[in-house]
Amino acid sequence: MDDGVIKFSLEWREGEAPNCEGLGDLIHWRDRMYDLGLIGHDHKYDVGFGNISMLSRKDQFIISGTQTGHIPKLGPEYYTEVIDYNIAENRLTCMGPVKASSESLTHAAIYEANAEIRAVIHIHHDQQWESWLNKIPTTDENVPYGTPEMAYEIHRLFNENRSMNVLAMAGHQGGLIAFGKNLEEAARPFLEVFA
């Protein structure tokens, strides 16, 4: 199992925790997903799962840090800002007290694909994943998470269905991603099932 492994070239500029409008909402919704068991820690494989982000400015976003799923309540010190990325070159630059999530390029691809999207939530839930697989927009099962190929899959799905608000990652067991104009809208597909 390679969940939680950063697969892109990462330039981490260690710095202060992000401090921007909406950070309190980001923290609230991440902790809510944790409380629902949708972001957390897989004890069998000793790896964290799930992540959350919000657009901070054009082409930049605040995202939860890699391997923070085991922490019940995240403060600002567990978030970082993605300040630059290049999907084709498989590289990303972040600035903050922690390294960006291994799914950061996937979040970037979603923000690129639809300018109205300002929030992304990636959770894991095996039963719901099995229920939704191929019934909602679904990535190719041969495409691994956290890669340029996954980013291009995201673009493909948006080209086929501009109005989608949730997708399944066929090659990433349990992986579901929802997104919207704000964090509440991004959380809605999961709240309808789990809350």
BELJONOR-V584707 format. One record per pair of residues at least 12 apart in sequence whose C-alpha atoms are under 10 Angstrom apart, sorted by the first residue. I is the first residue (numbers start at 0). J is the second residue. Records with the same first field share a line. If there is no record, write none. Layout:
I=J + J
This chain:
0=44 + 46
1=44 + 46 + 143 + 144 + 171
2=41 + 44 + 45 + 46 + 47 + 48 + 49 + 66 + 101 + 102 + 143 + 144 + 145 + 171 + 172
3=45 + 46 + 47 + 48 + 49 + 65 + 66 + 67 + 68 + 100 + 101 + 102 + 144 + 145
4=46 + 47 + 65 + 66 + 100 + 101 + 102 + 144 + 145
5=65 + 98 + 99 + 100 + 101 + 102 + 103 + 104 + 144 + 145 + 146
6=89 + 90 + 101 + 102 + 104 + 143 + 144 + 145 + 146 + 147
7=84 + 85 + 86 + 88 + 89 + 90 + 91 + 101 + 102 + 103 + 104 + 145 + 146 + 147
8=84 + 85 + 88 + 89 + 90 + 91 + 92
9=84 + 89 + 90 + 91 + 92 + 93 + 98 + 99 + 101
10=81 + 83 + 84 + 90 + 91 + 92 + 93 + 94 + 98 + 99
11=79 + 80 + 81 + 91 + 92 + 93 + 94 + 95 + 96 + 97 + 98 + 99
12=79 + 80 + 82 + 92 + 93 + 94 + 95 + 96 + 97 + 98
13=79 + 93 + 94 + 95 + 96 + 97 + 98
14=76 + 79 + 80 + 93 + 94 + 95 + 96 + 97
15=75 + 76 + 78 + 79 + 80 + 94 + 95 + 96 + 97
16=61 + 74 + 75 + 76 + 77 + 78 + 79 + 80 + 94 + 95 + 96 + 97
17=55 + 61 + 62 + 75 + 76 + 77 + 78 + 79 + 80 + 94 + 95 + 96
18=61 + 75 + 76 + 78 + 79 + 80
19=55 + 61
20=55
21=53 + 54 + 55 + 61 + 181 + 182
22=52 + 53 + 55 + 61 + 74 + 75 + 78
23=74 + 75
24=53 + 181 + 182 + 183
25=51 + 52 + 53 + 61 + 62 + 63 + 73 + 75 + 78 + 118 + 120 + 181 + 182 + 183
26=51 + 52 + 63 + 72 + 73 + 74 + 75 + 77 + 78
27=72 + 73 + 74 + 182
28=51 + 52 + 120 + 182 + 183 + 185 + 186
29=49 + 50 + 51 + 52 + 63 + 68 + 71 + 72 + 73 + 120 + 121 + 122 + 182 + 186
30=68 + 70 + 71 + 72 + 73 + 74
31=71 + 72 + 186 + 190 + 194
32=49 + 50 + 51 + 71 + 120 + 121 + 122 + 186 + 189 + 190 + 193 + 194
33=48 + 49 + 50 + 68 + 69 + 70 + 71 + 72 + 73 + 122
34=71 + 72
35=189 + 190 + 193 + 194
36=49 + 68 + 122 + 123 + 124 + 193
37=49 + 50 + 68 + 120 + 121 + 122 + 123 + 124 + 125 + 173 + 174 + 175 + 189 + 193
38=50 + 51 + 67 + 68 + 69 + 70 + 71 + 120 + 121 + 122 + 123 + 124
39=66 + 67 + 68 + 69 + 70 + 71 + 122 + 123
40=66 + 67 + 68 + 69 + 70 + 71
41=68 + 69
42=69
45=66 + 69
46=65 + 66 + 67 + 68 + 69
47=65 + 66 + 67 + 68 + 69 + 70
48=65 + 66 + 67 + 68 + 69 + 100 + 101 + 102 + 121 + 122 + 123 + 124 + 173 + 174
49=63 + 65 + 66 + 67 + 68 + 100 + 101 + 102 + 120 + 121 + 122 + 123 + 124 + 174 + 175 + 176
50=62 + 63 + 64 + 65 + 66 + 67 + 68 + 99 + 100 + 101 + 102 + 103 + 106 + 119 + 120 + 121 + 122 + 123 + 176
51=63 + 64 + 78 + 100 + 102 + 103 + 106 + 118 + 119 + 120 + 121 + 122 + 176 + 177 + 178 + 182 + 185
52=64 + 78 + 79 + 80 + 81 + 100 + 103 + 106 + 107 + 117 + 118 + 119 + 120 + 121 + 178 + 182
53=80 + 106 + 110 + 116 + 117 + 118 + 119 + 120 + 178 + 179 + 180 + 181 + 182
54=80 + 81 + 106 + 107 + 110 + 116 + 117 + 118 + 119 + 180 + 181
55=80 + 81 + 82 + 117 + 118
56=82 + 117
57=82 + 110 + 111 + 114 + 117
58=81 + 82 + 83 + 84 + 107 + 110 + 111 + 114
59=80 + 81 + 82 + 83 + 84 + 93 + 107 + 110
60=79 + 80 + 81 + 82 + 83 + 93 + 103 + 106 + 107 + 110 + 117 + 118
61=78 + 79 + 80 + 81 + 82 + 93 + 94 + 95 + 99 + 103 + 118
62=77 + 78 + 79 + 80 + 81 + 93 + 97 + 98 + 99 + 100 + 102 + 103 + 106 + 118 + 119 + 120
63=75 + 76 + 77 + 78 + 79 + 80 + 97 + 98 + 99 + 100 + 101 + 102 + 103
64=76 + 77 + 78 + 79 + 80 + 95 + 96 + 97 + 98 + 99 + 100 + 101 + 102 + 103
65=77 + 78 + 79 + 97 + 98 + 99 + 100 + 101 + 102 + 103
66=97 + 98 + 99 + 100 + 101
67=97 + 100
75=95 + 96
76=95 + 96 + 97
77=95 + 96 + 97 + 98 + 99
78=94 + 95 + 96 + 97 + 98 + 99 + 100
79=93 + 94 + 95 + 96 + 97 + 98 + 99 + 100
80=92 + 93 + 94 + 95 + 96 + 97 + 98 + 99
81=93 + 94 + 95 + 98 + 99 + 100 + 103 + 104 + 107
82=94
83=107
84=103 + 104 + 107
85=104 + 107 + 108 + 147
86=104 + 105 + 107 + 108 + 146 + 147 + 148 + 149 + 150 + 151
87=146 + 147 + 148 + 150 + 151
88=147
89=104 + 145 + 146 + 147 + 148 + 150
90=104 + 146 + 147
91=103 + 104 + 107
100=145
101=144 + 145 + 146
102=121 + 144 + 145 + 146 + 149 + 150
103=145 + 146 + 150
104=144 + 145 + 146 + 147 + 149 + 150
105=119 + 121 + 144 + 145 + 146 + 147 + 148 + 149 + 150 + 151 + 152 + 153 + 154 + 176
106=118 + 119 + 120 + 121 + 145 + 150 + 153 + 176 + 178
107=119 + 150 + 153
108=147 + 149 + 150 + 151 + 152 + 153 + 154 + 157
109=150 + 151 + 153 + 154 + 156 + 157 + 176 + 177 + 178
110=154 + 178 + 179
111=150 + 153 + 154
112=150 + 151 + 153 + 154 + 155 + 156 + 157 + 158 + 161
113=154 + 157 + 158 + 161 + 162 + 179 + 180
114=180
115=178 + 179 + 180 + 181
116=164 + 178 + 179 + 180 + 181 + 182 + 184 + 185
117=178 + 179 + 180 + 181 + 182 + 184 + 185
118=177 + 178 + 179 + 180 + 181 + 182 + 183 + 184 + 185 + 186
119=164 + 165 + 176 + 177 + 178 + 179 + 180 + 181 + 182 + 184 + 185 + 186
120=165 + 175 + 176 + 177 + 178 + 179 + 182 + 185 + 186 + 189
121=165 + 166 + 167 + 174 + 175 + 176 + 177 + 178 + 185 + 186
122=173 + 174 + 175 + 176 + 177 + 189
123=167 + 171 + 172 + 173 + 174 + 175 + 176
124=172 + 173 + 174 + 175
125=172 + 173 + 174 + 175
126=172 + 173
127=167 + 173 + 174 + 175 + 189 + 192 + 193
128=166 + 167 + 168 + 169 + 171 + 172 + 173 + 174 + 175
129=167 + 169 + 172 + 173 + 174
131=165 + 166 + 167 + 175
132=166 + 167 + 168 + 169 + 173 + 174 + 175
133=166 + 167 + 168 + 169
134=166 + 167
135=163 + 164 + 165 + 166 + 167
136=153 + 156 + 157 + 159 + 160 + 163 + 164 + 165 + 166 + 167 + 168 + 169
137=152 + 153 + 156 + 165 + 166 + 167 + 168 + 169 + 170 + 175
138=150 + 151 + 152 + 153 + 155 + 156 + 166 + 167 + 168 + 169 + 170 + 171
139=152 + 153 + 156 + 167 + 168 + 169 + 170 + 171
140=167 + 168 + 169 + 170 + 171 + 172
141=168 + 169 + 170 + 171
142=168 + 169 + 170 + 171
143=168 + 169 + 170 + 171
144=168 + 169 + 170 + 171 + 174
145=171
149=168 + 170
152=168
153=166 + 168
163=177 + 178 + 179
164=176 + 177 + 178 + 179 + 180 + 184 + 185 + 186 + 187 + 188
165=177 + 178 + 179 + 185 + 186 + 187 + 188 + 189
166=178
175=189
176=188 + 189
177=189
